[in-house]
Amino acid sequence: MVQPVKVSKKKDRTQVVVSGSLTIAQAAQLRDGLLQAFNSGKKVELSLAGVTAFDLTALQLICSAHRTSCQRGMEFTVVGDDLEQFTSVARLAGMLRHTGCVQDVNCSCIWKR
């Protein structure tokens, strides 16, 4: 069985690559992968390019990962978040915004569009 969440250490970052569905069924795997990546001490990159389905749980975990990066003073980036399905779900959930939350002191909010 193919793992939907893979964590790999690169020279300058730890990458979390997600493929297939990113819904409540995969929430624990995504959470565990993100925690492993943050514990590496390097900046964290979440790649969503291979994701075929999103739900609110995925958006909440991504938001939580950003808050973790702010609290730990670590860089967190999301690539592949320009997918139409991702943007559509984020828009419907009310996640897209013009300014970041109060924890976004570095102006790195992933929901700013």
Protein Blocks (a to p, Z undefined) as FASTA:
>chain_A
ZZfbdcdddfkbccdddehjddfklmmmmmmmmmmmmmnopacdddfklpcbdcfklmmm
mmmmmmmmmmnopacddehilpfklmmmmmmnomacfbdcfklmnopafkbZZ
